[in-house]
Amino acid sequence: MDRSAYIAMTGAKQAMLAQTVLANNLANVNTTGFRADFAIAKTEPVIDGDGFPTRAYAVLEEPATDFSPGGLIETGRDLDIAVTGDGWLALEGPDGTEVYSRAGDLRVDSLGRLMTTSGLQVLGTGGPIALPPFETLEIGGDGTITIRPQGSSANEIADIDRIKLVNPELSELKKGPDGLIRHRNGEEAEQDESVGLVKGFLESSNVSAIDALTQLVSLAREYDIQIKMLKTVEESSAHSSQLLRNQ
């Protein structure tokens, strides 16, 4: 078989993988604080022995992440918070490690733990935040959590903890398959005093549905072109075989 078939095959494969990345972006267009992925492909020359690299395969690199912020959506809910500018909320991941997110849709569970709606516990200055019974709860612009203890007078206020807000270099971060952001070398970022919050807002996904759909259509056409090339190679191979048999 002509080796160009393998070249077309790699192109079709990478177009299909890129469609998977974009489909995941599109599925999360309404996910709070979601960060889109880029599907990046490159050409890799094929070197066979001492010959020259006359062919090149298509290779999909590890998807990069679009860290640009999404828009703010006003909810008016006291436990909805959004990071202003650069920075992240620090959370305890499913495996117990520190992870980062921009999803500030918080709740307090029956054990008094401050959680995201996805079930991850919010980290404070000394670890996961746990609250005593309270009448009211306020989250300040710097992440400070203030409550009026249950059964106390209206003017009795207590500072309980402070949400850990971090802002490491983007080059140090990577996005996992679960959509959470982690430090590349597994380290925990330091609290950053410059990171602020706004209450009563949530950050939307930074996925553009129109752009994602347009790219999906473009990739579908690229896939079709590669498949047509495979069929052309197959037909050429069949004609060549027929000519050889006729000789």
C-alpha positions, 0 to 999 in steps of 0.5 A, spaced: 500 500 500 502 507 498 505 510 504 501 516 503 495 512 506 498 512 513 499 520 512 492 521 511 490 516 516 494 520 521 490 526 519 484 523 520 485 521 527 488 527 529 482 531 526 477 526 530 481 527 537 481 535 536 473 534 535 473 530 542 477 536 545 472 541 542 466 537 544 468 537 551 469 545 551 462 545 548 459 541 553 461 545 558 459 552 555 454 553 561 459 550 567 461 555 572 468 557 571 470 552 566 477 553 562 477 551 555 482 547 552 486 548 545 487 542 540 494 543 537 496 539 532 503 539 529 507 535 523 512 530 525 517 528 519 518 521 518 525 519 517 526 512 515 533 510 515 538 514 511 533 517 507 530 524 507 524 526 511 519 526 505 513 525 509 510 528 515 505 525 520 500 529 524 501 529 531 496 532 536 500 535 542 497 535 549 491 540 549 493 547 552 488 551 556 485 557 555 486 561 562 482 567 559 477 569 564 469 568 563 464 573 564 461 575 571 453 573 572 450 576 578 446 571 582 445 575 588 446 569 592 450 570 599 455 564 598 456 565 590 463 568 589 467 570 583 475 572 583 476 579 580 482 579 576 487 574 576 487 568 581 484 562 584 480 559 589 484 553 593 480 547 594 481 540 596 481 535 590 478 528 590 485 525 592 486 530 598 491 534 594 490 542 593 487 544 586 484 550 584 478 553 581 474 559 579 467 556 580 465 560 586 458 557 587 459 555 595 454 551 600 455 549 607 453 542 608 450 538 614 457 538 618 459 545 617 464 544 611 464 550 606 464 546 599 463 547 592 456 545 589 461 539 585 463 537 592 470 539 593 471 542 600 474 550 600 481 551 603 482 556 608 489 558 612 489 552 616 486 547 611 479 545 609 474 550 612 469 548 617 464 552 620 460 552 627 453 553 627 451 560 625 445 565 624 448 569 618 455 568 614 459 573 610 464 573 605 469 579 605 472 581 599 479 578 601 476 572 603 475 573 610 469 569 613 465 572 618 459 569 622 454 571 627 454 565 632 447 561 633 444 564 639 448 570 639 446 577 639 445 581 633 452 585 634 456 579 636 460 577 630 466 572 629 472 571 624 472 564 623 477 563 617 479 566 610 479 563 604 485 561 601 486 565 594 492 564 590 495 566 583 501 562 581 504 563 574 500 560 569 506 556 566 506 552 573 499 550 572 496 544 568 489 542 567 487 535 569 482 530 566 477 532 571 477 540 569 481 542 575 487 546 575 493 543 579 500 545 580 505 542 575 510 539 580 505 538 585 506 544 590 501 548 594 501 555 592 502 561 597 496 565 599 496 571 595 494 578 598 492 581 592 487 576 589 480 579 591 473 576 591 466 579 589 460 577 592 453 575 589 456 573 582 459 567 579 464 567 573 461 563 567 465 559 562 470 562 557 468 557 552 465 561 546 459 556 543 459 560 536 467 559 536 467 552 538 461 550 533 465 553 527 471 549 529 467 543 529 464 544 522 471 545 520 474 539 523 469 535 520 471 537 513 478 536 514 476 529 517 472 528 510 478 530 506 483 525 509 478 520 508 477 522 501 484 522 500 485 514 503 479 512 498 483 516 492 490 512 495 486 505 495 483 506 488 490 508 485 493 502 488 487 498 485 489 501 478 496 500 479 495 492 481 490 492 475 496 495 470 501 490 473 496 484 471 495 486 464 502 486 463 
